[in-house]
Amino acid sequence: RLSSASSNWFASARTALNTWQTPSLAVYGQATIPLWGRFAGTIGVRYTDEKYKVNDRLQLTTPYNLFGTPNFGRQEISDSDTTYTARLQYQDDHLLWYAGVSTGFKAGAFSPVNLGSPPVDPEKITSYETGIKWDPAPGLRLNASLFRYAYDNIHIAYTDTTSGANILVNGTSADVTGLEMQAFARVNDWLRLRASGMWLDSSYNSDVLSAGSVAV
């Protein structure tokens, strides 16, 4: 415990003057197109370019640097990706039904508390969802959605049990499946009733193992 605490103490000293920048540039567009009858389709595309910059400046007035704690200087990584969304929907006076797929990404990064940890690659997700918004009677609304999220290259932080250092890695893929329901009723002018519920199942597809670490 004393060794781990000491290691984190020196890490805190050397990162005291860190400056971080995350410039992001995005271009996107979306359109909804009538198809046939009460059906319509929506398509959207987004291009994102992100940079992750850190400047680890040596703090000469801090005596802990005399112990040989390394200074990492300027580091930068850059990631870009094109993501999309596509959806089909049906709508009449009382019912809205939709189903669609969309993608997203989270740019790579450095560990905010340990610049000695290598940067990680972008995290990506594909989302599938279908649902309804239904007004079966005046003053009554029912909403329900079924969804599934599939993650790749998910970012995972763990503490190395040997050195006590925080390590950021690209872990396994992960899946999230869920069902969400909501109900709203207007009984009269002064009484409203609401109810909601969710079922969720999430898991990593495999353990993440690394030297000196515990599987997560």
C-alpha positions as CSV (number, residue, x, y, z in Angstrom):
1,R,0.0,0.0,0.0
2,L,2.8,2.4,0.8
3,S,4.5,1.7,-2.5
4,S,1.3,2.3,-4.5
5,A,0.5,5.5,-2.6
6,S,4.1,6.7,-3.2
7,S,3.8,6.0,-7.0
8,N,0.6,7.9,-7.3
9,W,2.0,10.8,-5.3
10,F,4.9,11.3,-7.8
11,A,2.5,10.8,-10.8
12,S,0.4,13.6,-9.4
13,A,3.5,15.9,-9.0
14,R,4.7,15.5,-12.6
15,T,1.2,16.1,-14.1
16,A,0.5,19.2,-12.1
17,L,1.1,21.4,-15.1
18,N,-0.6,19.3,-17.7
19,T,-2.7,21.1,-20.3
20,W,-5.2,19.2,-22.4
21,Q,-6.9,20.1,-25.7
22,T,-9.6,18.2,-27.6
23,P,-10.4,20.1,-30.9
24,S,-13.2,18.6,-32.8
25,L,-14.5,19.3,-36.3
26,A,-17.7,17.8,-37.7
27,V,-19.8,18.0,-40.9
28,Y,-23.2,16.4,-41.0
29,G,-26.5,16.3,-42.7
30,Q,-29.9,14.6,-42.3
31,A,-33.0,14.3,-44.4
32,T,-36.5,12.7,-44.0
33,I,-38.1,11.5,-47.2
34,P,-41.8,10.5,-47.7
35,L,-41.9,7.0,-49.2
36,W,-45.4,5.6,-49.7
37,G,-48.7,6.2,-47.8
38,R,-47.8,6.9,-44.1
39,F,-44.2,5.6,-44.4
40,A,-41.1,7.8,-44.4
41,G,-37.4,7.2,-44.3
42,T,-34.7,9.2,-42.5
43,I,-31.0,9.1,-43.5
44,G,-28.2,11.0,-41.9
45,V,-24.4,11.1,-42.3
46,R,-21.7,12.7,-40.1
47,Y,-18.0,13.1,-40.6
48,T,-16.0,13.8,-37.4
49,D,-12.3,14.6,-37.0
50,E,-11.0,14.9,-33.5
51,K,-7.6,15.5,-32.0
52,Y,-6.4,14.8,-28.4
53,K,-3.5,16.9,-27.3
54,V,-1.6,17.0,-24.0
55,N,1.4,19.0,-23.0
56,D,3.2,17.6,-19.9
57,R,5.4,20.5,-18.7
58,L,8.2,20.0,-16.2
59,Q,7.5,21.8,-13.0
60,L,11.0,22.9,-11.9
61,T,9.8,24.3,-8.5
62,T,8.6,20.8,-7.5
63,P,11.3,18.8,-5.7
64,Y,9.7,15.5,-6.6
65,N,11.1,15.8,-10.2
66,L,14.6,15.4,-8.8
67,F,13.8,11.7,-8.2
68,G,14.0,11.1,-11.9
69,T,10.2,11.2,-12.6
70,P,9.9,11.3,-16.5
71,N,8.4,14.2,-18.3
72,F,6.5,13.2,-21.5
73,G,6.4,16.6,-23.2
74,R,3.8,17.1,-26.0
75,Q,1.8,14.2,-27.2
76,E,-1.0,14.2,-29.8
77,I,-3.3,11.6,-31.5
78,S,-5.8,12.2,-34.2
79,D,-8.9,10.1,-35.3
80,S,-11.6,10.6,-37.8
81,D,-14.7,8.5,-38.8
82,T,-17.9,8.7,-40.9
83,T,-21.0,7.6,-39.0
84,Y,-24.6,7.2,-40.2
85,T,-28.2,6.8,-39.1
86,A,-31.0,5.2,-41.1
87,R,-34.6,4.8,-40.0
88,L,-38.0,3.7,-41.3
89,Q,-41.1,5.0,-39.7
90,Y,-44.9,4.7,-40.0
91,Q,-47.2,7.4,-38.5
92,D,-51.0,7.9,-38.4
93,D,-53.2,9.9,-36.1
94,H,-52.7,7.6,-33.1
95,L,-49.5,5.5,-33.7
96,L,-45.9,6.1,-34.5
97,W,-43.7,3.1,-35.2
98,Y,-40.0,3.3,-36.1
99,A,-37.0,1.0,-36.6
100,G,-33.5,2.0,-37.4
101,V,-29.7,1.5,-37.1
102,S,-27.1,4.1,-36.3
103,T,-23.3,4.1,-35.7
104,G,-21.1,6.3,-33.5
105,F,-17.5,6.6,-32.4
106,K,-15.5,7.9,-29.5
107,A,-12.0,9.1,-30.5
108,G,-8.9,7.6,-29.0
109,A,-7.4,9.2,-25.8
110,F,-4.6,9.2,-23.3
111,S,-5.1,8.2,-19.7
112,P,-5.8,11.4,-17.8
113,V,-3.9,10.3,-14.8
114,N,-1.0,8.3,-16.3
115,L,0.7,9.7,-19.4
116,G,3.0,6.6,-19.4
117,S,0.0,4.5,-20.5
118,P,-0.1,4.2,-24.3
119,P,-3.0,6.0,-26.1
120,V,-6.1,3.9,-27.0
121,D,-7.8,3.4,-30.4
122,P,-11.3,4.8,-31.1
123,E,-14.3,3.1,-29.5
124,K,-17.1,2.3,-31.9
125,I,-20.8,1.5,-31.4
126,T,-23.6,0.2,-33.6
127,S,-27.1,0.8,-32.3
128,Y,-30.3,-1.1,-33.4
129,E,-33.7,0.1,-32.1
130,T,-37.4,-0.3,-32.8
131,G,-40.3,1.1,-30.9
132,I,-43.8,2.6,-30.8
133,K,-45.5,5.7,-29.5
134,W,-49.2,4.9,-29.2
135,D,-52.3,6.9,-28.2
136,P,-55.0,4.1,-27.8
137,A,-57.5,6.5,-26.2
138,P,-57.8,10.2,-25.4
139,G,-55.5,11.1,-22.5
140,L,-53.6,7.8,-22.7
141,R,-50.1,7.3,-24.2
142,L,-48.0,4.1,-24.3
143,N,-44.3,4.2,-25.4
144,A,-42.1,1.1,-25.8
145,S,-38.7,0.6,-27.3
146,L,-36.5,-2.5,-27.8
147,F,-32.8,-1.8,-28.4
148,R,-29.4,-3.4,-28.8
149,Y,-26.0,-1.7,-28.6
150,A,-22.8,-3.4,-29.9
151,Y,-19.5,-1.9,-28.7
152,D,-16.1,-2.5,-30.2
153,N,-12.7,-1.5,-28.8
154,I,-14.4,-0.3,-25.6
155,H,-12.2,1.9,-23.4
156,I,-11.4,0.2,-20.0
157,A,-9.3,1.7,-17.2
158,Y,-7.8,-0.6,-14.5
159,T,-5.2,-0.3,-11.7
160,D,-2.1,-2.3,-12.1
161,T,-1.7,-4.3,-8.9
162,T,2.1,-4.3,-9.1
163,S,2.8,-0.6,-9.6
164,G,-0.5,1.0,-8.6
165,A,-0.6,2.9,-11.9
166,N,-3.8,3.6,-13.7
167,I,-3.8,1.9,-17.2
168,L,-6.2,2.7,-20.1
169,V,-6.6,0.0,-22.7
170,N,-8.8,-1.1,-25.6
171,G,-10.7,-3.9,-24.1
172,T,-13.1,-6.5,-25.5
173,S,-16.3,-5.8,-27.3
174,A,-19.5,-5.5,-25.2
175,D,-23.3,-5.9,-25.9
176,V,-26.2,-4.1,-24.3
177,T,-29.8,-5.3,-24.9
178,G,-32.8,-3.6,-23.3
179,L,-36.5,-3.0,-23.3
180,E,-38.0,0.2,-22.0
181,M,-41.7,1.0,-21.5
182,Q,-43.6,4.1,-20.4
183,A,-47.3,4.9,-19.8
184,F,-49.0,8.2,-19.3
185,A,-52.6,8.8,-18.4
186,R,-54.5,12.1,-17.9
187,V,-57.4,11.1,-15.6
188,N,-58.9,14.6,-15.3
189,D,-57.7,18.3,-15.2
190,W,-55.9,17.8,-11.9
191,L,-54.7,14.2,-11.9
192,R,-52.0,12.6,-14.1
193,L,-50.6,9.1,-13.8
194,R,-47.2,8.0,-15.0
195,A,-45.4,4.6,-15.0
196,S,-42.2,3.3,-16.5
197,G,-40.0,0.3,-16.5
198,M,-36.9,-1.1,-18.0
199,W,-35.2,-4.5,-18.5
200,L,-31.5,-4.4,-19.3
201,D,-28.9,-7.0,-20.0
202,S,-25.3,-6.0,-20.6
203,S,-22.0,-7.9,-20.7
204,Y,-18.4,-7.9,-21.9
205,N,-17.9,-10.6,-24.5
206,S,-14.6,-11.7,-22.8
207,D,-12.3,-10.8,-19.9
208,V,-9.5,-8.2,-20.3
209,L,-6.3,-9.6,-19.0
210,S,-3.0,-7.8,-18.5
211,A,0.2,-8.3,-16.6
212,G,-0.3,-7.2,-13.0
213,S,-4.0,-6.7,-13.3
214,V,-7.2,-8.4,-12.3
215,A,-9.7,-9.4,-15.0
216,V,-12.7,-7.0,-15.4
